Amino acid sequence: MSCSQRPPDACKPPAPAMSCIPWLIKNSIIFGTGVYTGVYIAQNYQIDKVEDPKALFEKAQCYVKTKMEELSKKGKD
């Protein structure tokens, strides 16, 4: 059956706004669950503060450099 035999609305793609609604609902539920979990953990558990991104990046660089040096030393032996 071709589009010429179907009613005119049958060949049209769905409206973009209608396909956006399930995505919006799903992501709102996920976001709300994450916020609720974060608030619950912050209120009920004592958690250390996370360092600023610059300090974490420097630690990661140092870790990678030491691992690279260890691998290069193993390759020479």
C-alpha contacts under 8 A as a table, 3 or more apart, distances in Angstrom:
res1	aa1	res2	aa2	distance
1	M	5	Q	6.29
1	M	6	R	7.30
2	S	5	Q	5.56
2	S	6	R	6.74
3	C	6	R	5.11
3	C	7	P	7.58
3	C	8	P	7.52
3	C	10	A	7.55
3	C	11	C	6.07
4	S	7	P	7.66
4	S	8	P	7.78
6	R	10	A	6.27
6	R	11	C	7.62
7	P	10	A	5.58
7	P	11	C	7.83
8	P	11	C	6.38
8	P	12	K	7.55
9	D	12	K	5.49
14	P	18	M	7.06
14	P	19	S	7.16
15	A	18	M	5.52
15	A	19	S	6.80
16	P	19	S	5.32
16	P	20	C	6.33
17	A	20	C	5.13
17	A	21	I	6.69
18	M	21	I	5.60
18	M	22	P	7.96
19	S	22	P	6.54
19	S	23	W	7.39
20	C	23	W	5.33
20	C	24	L	6.15
21	I	24	L	5.05
21	I	25	I	6.19
22	P	25	I	5.11
22	P	26	K	6.07
23	W	26	K	5.20
23	W	27	N	6.10
24	L	27	N	5.28
24	L	28	S	5.97
25	I	28	S	5.11
25	I	29	I	6.23
26	K	29	I	5.27
26	K	30	I	6.33
27	N	30	I	5.02
27	N	31	F	5.98
28	S	31	F	5.08
28	S	32	G	5.95
29	I	32	G	5.11
29	I	33	T	6.07
30	I	33	T	5.15
30	I	34	G	6.23
31	F	34	G	5.11
31	F	35	V	6.21
32	G	35	V	5.12
32	G	36	Y	6.08
33	T	36	Y	5.13
33	T	37	T	6.05
34	G	37	T	5.12
34	G	38	G	6.09
35	V	38	G	5.13
35	V	39	V	6.16
36	Y	39	V	5.21
36	Y	40	Y	6.07
37	T	40	Y	5.08
37	T	41	I	6.11
38	G	41	I	5.23
38	G	42	A	6.05
39	V	42	A	5.08
39	V	43	Q	6.15
40	Y	43	Q	5.28
40	Y	44	N	6.09
41	I	44	N	5.28
41	I	45	Y	5.49
42	A	45	Y	5.86
42	A	46	Q	7.10
42	A	47	I	7.37
43	Q	46	Q	7.97
51	E	55	A	6.40
51	E	56	L	6.47
52	D	55	A	5.65
52	D	56	L	6.52
53	P	56	L	5.05
53	P	57	F	6.03
54	K	57	F	5.11
54	K	58	E	6.28
55	A	58	E	5.12
55	A	59	K	6.26
56	L	59	K	5.11
56	L	60	A	6.18
57	F	60	A	5.06
57	F	61	Q	6.18
58	E	61	Q	5.07
58	E	62	C	6.19
59	K	62	C	5.10
59	K	63	Y	6.16
60	A	63	Y	5.06
60	A	64	V	6.18
61	Q	64	V	5.18
61	Q	65	K	6.13
62	C	65	K	5.15
62	C	66	T	6.24
63	Y	66	T	5.29
63	Y	67	K	6.24
64	V	67	K	5.13
64	V	68	M	6.08
65	K	68	M	5.09
65	K	69	E	6.18
66	T	69	E	5.09
66	T	70	E	6.19
67	K	70	E	5.04
67	K	71	L	6.20
68	M	71	L	5.13
68	M	72	S	6.16
69	E	72	S	5.10
69	E	73	K	6.15
70	E	73	K	5.17
70	E	74	K	6.26
71	L	74	K	5.10
71	L	75	G	6.21
72	S	75	G	5.06
72	S	76	K	6.43
73	K	76	K	5.25
73	K	77	D	6.53
74	K	77	D	5.33
